Structures are given as structure tokens and as C-alpha cells.
């Protein structure tokens, strides 16, 4: 495998696993990667940690569960938050994440649930 390409598995909301090739030399995050593969991640705020529409659950130890302050504040107000929740826009792809497995959080209908 190329040095700057890792494999990431994204489990969609129907339970289907998608193995994605992810470049680590383009400053991409998980939200952008999912959107580039047309997976159902909205990223409404454009990656500013202000909407939680890219929330995902970390399913293995390839990325830290530590959150920055902005991410924690958003998750404090979001729906369906679990201990392993992260915002995809705050997970920047890196070579050490090869083999990362994430599961998309349930979609929240903004008008009905907020």
C-alpha cells in the first residue's frame, strides 16, 4: 500500500461496512472522506464543530477518544452521544490511523429533534 494512503472502514446506518482508501497527505478529515465517497454524512457547518451532523462512533483504538473543547461543547448538546463519539470533522487523517473503524451515528432530523 502507498505510504500516504490508509484504509478506513465506515459502517453506515444500515450496518454495511465500506472500506475506503484515505489519503493522509491532503489534510482531510473523516467528514470530508465520507462525503467524498458519498456516504450520508451532512457536515452542515463545514467542519467547524458546530453541528454534530458528522458524529461517528470510534470502534477500535486507531484514534484517540479525547476531544478538543469545541468538539466537547458540541457533543454535550448533540443527540445519540456515546462514550466513543467523535465529530468526523475533528478527526484528521494520519498514517497511524490505518485500519480505523467507525460507525455513523443515527441521523437527526433538525426540525423535529432540536
Short mmCIF file of the C-alpha atoms (twelve columns), coordinates in Angstrom:
data_MODEL
# 
_entry.id   MODEL 
# 
loop_
_atom_site.group_PDB 
_atom_site.id 
_atom_site.type_symbol 
_atom_site.label_atom_id 
_atom_site.label_alt_id 
_atom_site.label_comp_id 
_atom_site.label_asym_id 
_atom_site.label_seq_id 
_atom_site.Cartn_x 
_atom_site.Cartn_y 
_atom_site.Cartn_z 
_atom_site.pdbx_PDB_model_num 
ATOM 1   C CA . UNK A 1   0.000   0.000  0.000  1 
ATOM 2   C CA . UNK A 2   1.182   3.514  -0.756 1 
ATOM 3   C CA . UNK A 3   2.839   5.380  2.090  1 
ATOM 4   C CA . UNK A 4   0.259   8.190  2.214  1 
ATOM 5   C CA . UNK A 5   -2.837  6.018  1.744  1 
ATOM 6   C CA . UNK A 6   -4.552  4.254  4.632  1 
ATOM 7   C CA . UNK A 7   -7.631  2.032  4.737  1 
ATOM 8   C CA . UNK A 8   -10.550 3.135  6.889  1 
ATOM 9   C CA . UNK A 9   -13.785 1.178  7.409  1 
ATOM 10  C CA . UNK A 10  -17.002 3.166  7.772  1 
ATOM 11  C CA . UNK A 11  -20.097 1.275  8.915  1 
ATOM 12  C CA . UNK A 12  -23.161 3.072  7.573  1 
ATOM 13  C CA . UNK A 13  -26.535 3.414  9.304  1 
ATOM 14  C CA . UNK A 14  -27.780 0.187  7.702  1 
ATOM 15  C CA . UNK A 15  -24.815 -1.767 9.101  1 
ATOM 16  C CA . UNK A 16  -22.959 -2.037 5.783  1 
ATOM 17  C CA . UNK A 17  -19.165 -1.741 6.083  1 
ATOM 18  C CA . UNK A 18  -17.409 0.390  3.455  1 
ATOM 19  C CA . UNK A 19  -13.618 0.020  3.117  1 
ATOM 20  C CA . UNK A 20  -12.294 3.379  2.000  1 
ATOM 21  C CA . UNK A 21  -8.858  4.382  0.791  1 
ATOM 22  C CA . UNK A 22  -7.908  7.580  2.559  1 
ATOM 23  C CA . UNK A 23  -5.051  9.944  1.676  1 
ATOM 24  C CA . UNK A 24  -3.065  11.203 4.647  1 
ATOM 25  C CA . UNK A 25  -1.160  13.907 2.768  1 
ATOM 26  C CA . UNK A 26  -4.133  16.139 1.860  1 
ATOM 27  C CA . UNK A 27  -5.136  17.441 5.336  1 
ATOM 28  C CA . UNK A 28  -8.526  15.677 5.057  1 
ATOM 29  C CA . UNK A 29  -10.736 14.737 7.968  1 
ATOM 30  C CA . UNK A 30  -13.198 11.853 8.360  1 
ATOM 31  C CA . UNK A 31  -16.212 14.032 7.482  1 
ATOM 32  C CA . UNK A 32  -14.608 15.051 4.175  1 
ATOM 33  C CA . UNK A 33  -13.576 11.471 3.433  1 
ATOM 34  C CA . UNK A 34  -17.127 10.175 3.981  1 
ATOM 35  C CA . UNK A 35  -18.565 12.943 1.814  1 
ATOM 36  C CA . UNK A 36  -16.048 12.199 -0.965 1 
ATOM 37  C CA . UNK A 37  -17.348 8.605  -1.045 1 
ATOM 38  C CA . UNK A 38  -20.943 9.901  -0.982 1 
ATOM 39  C CA . UNK A 39  -21.706 8.341  2.397  1 
ATOM 40  C CA . UNK A 40  -24.611 10.019 4.274  1 
ATOM 41  C CA . UNK A 41  -22.634 12.500 6.357  1 
ATOM 42  C CA . UNK A 42  -24.015 16.036 6.162  1 
ATOM 43  C CA . UNK A 43  -21.255 18.194 7.631  1 
ATOM 44  C CA . UNK A 44  -23.716 21.090 7.701  1 
ATOM 45  C CA . UNK A 45  -21.338 23.539 9.398  1 
ATOM 46  C CA . UNK A 46  -18.477 22.780 7.005  1 
ATOM 47  C CA . UNK A 47  -16.205 21.211 9.604  1 
ATOM 48  C CA . UNK A 48  -16.333 23.878 12.310 1 
ATOM 49  C CA . UNK A 49  -17.509 21.521 15.130 1 
ATOM 50  C CA . UNK A 50  -20.787 23.437 15.310 1 
ATOM 51  C CA . UNK A 51  -23.498 20.992 14.175 1 
ATOM 52  C CA . UNK A 52  -22.718 17.335 15.080 1 
ATOM 53  C CA . UNK A 53  -24.122 16.158 11.705 1 
ATOM 54  C CA . UNK A 54  -20.861 14.229 11.174 1 
ATOM 55  C CA . UNK A 55  -20.937 12.417 14.528 1 
ATOM 56  C CA . UNK A 56  -19.483 8.922  14.411 1 
ATOM 57  C CA . UNK A 57  -18.542 6.230  16.882 1 
ATOM 58  C CA . UNK A 58  -14.938 5.029  17.092 1 
ATOM 59  C CA . UNK A 59  -14.982 1.228  17.006 1 
ATOM 60  C CA . UNK A 60  -11.287 0.490  17.645 1 
ATOM 61  C CA . UNK A 61  -8.166  2.080  19.140 1 
ATOM 62  C CA . UNK A 62  -6.753  3.669  15.974 1 
ATOM 63  C CA . UNK A 63  -7.732  7.197  17.043 1 
ATOM 64  C CA . UNK A 64  -7.975  8.866  20.429 1 
ATOM 65  C CA . UNK A 65  -11.316 9.427  22.106 1 
ATOM 66  C CA . UNK A 66  -10.028 12.719 23.529 1 
ATOM 67  C CA . UNK A 67  -11.994 15.707 22.262 1 
ATOM 68  C CA . UNK A 68  -10.954 19.337 21.963 1 
ATOM 69  C CA . UNK A 69  -13.040 21.957 23.758 1 
ATOM 70  C CA . UNK A 70  -15.183 22.906 20.731 1 
ATOM 71  C CA . UNK A 71  -15.910 19.265 19.945 1 
ATOM 72  C CA . UNK A 72  -16.845 18.500 23.561 1 
ATOM 73  C CA . UNK A 73  -19.172 21.515 23.757 1 
ATOM 74  C CA . UNK A 74  -20.970 20.405 20.583 1 
ATOM 75  C CA . UNK A 75  -21.283 16.798 21.722 1 
ATOM 76  C CA . UNK A 76  -22.657 17.991 25.080 1 
ATOM 77  C CA . UNK A 77  -25.669 19.316 23.124 1 
ATOM 78  C CA . UNK A 78  -25.958 16.572 20.473 1 
ATOM 79  C CA . UNK A 79  -28.252 13.549 20.274 1 
ATOM 80  C CA . UNK A 80  -27.186 9.870  20.427 1 
ATOM 81  C CA . UNK A 81  -23.822 10.660 22.045 1 
ATOM 82  C CA . UNK A 82  -21.881 7.669  23.354 1 
ATOM 83  C CA . UNK A 83  -18.551 7.399  25.190 1 
ATOM 84  C CA . UNK A 84  -16.845 6.688  21.856 1 
ATOM 85  C CA . UNK A 85  -18.497 9.571  19.970 1 
ATOM 86  C CA . UNK A 86  -16.351 11.938 17.929 1 
ATOM 87  C CA . UNK A 87  -17.108 14.527 15.281 1 
ATOM 88  C CA . UNK A 88  -15.757 13.361 11.941 1 
ATOM 89  C CA . UNK A 89  -14.635 16.892 11.104 1 
ATOM 90  C CA . UNK A 90  -12.279 16.810 14.087 1 
ATOM 91  C CA . UNK A 91  -10.574 13.524 13.115 1 
ATOM 92  C CA . UNK A 92  -7.741  14.459 10.749 1 
ATOM 93  C CA . UNK A 93  -6.435  11.530 8.728  1 
ATOM 94  C CA . UNK A 94  -2.937  10.330 9.633  1 
ATOM 95  C CA . UNK A 95  -0.799  7.297  8.736  1 
ATOM 96  C CA . UNK A 96  -1.168  5.785  12.234 1 
ATOM 97  C CA . UNK A 97  -4.950  5.534  11.682 1 
ATOM 98  C CA . UNK A 98  -4.580  2.724  9.132  1 
ATOM 99  C CA . UNK A 99  -7.286  0.184  9.972  1 
ATOM 100 C CA . UNK A 100 -9.583  2.692  11.703 1 
ATOM 101 C CA . UNK A 101 -13.191 1.511  12.054 1 
ATOM 102 C CA . UNK A 102 -16.013 3.994  12.646 1 
ATOM 103 C CA . UNK A 103 -19.801 3.679  12.735 1 
ATOM 104 C CA . UNK A 104 -22.012 6.563  11.646 1 
ATOM 105 C CA . UNK A 105 -24.277 7.924  14.371 1 
ATOM 106 C CA . UNK A 106 -28.027 7.900  13.693 1 
ATOM 107 C CA . UNK A 107 -29.142 10.846 11.603 1 
ATOM 108 C CA . UNK A 108 -31.070 13.521 13.479 1 
ATOM 109 C CA . UNK A 109 -33.835 15.424 11.701 1 
ATOM 110 C CA . UNK A 110 -33.003 19.010 12.641 1 
ATOM 111 C CA . UNK A 111 -36.572 20.358 12.650 1 
ATOM 112 C CA . UNK A 112 -38.056 17.542 14.741 1 
ATOM 113 C CA . UNK A 113 -35.280 16.826 17.217 1 
ATOM 114 C CA . UNK A 114 -33.672 20.175 18.071 1 
# 
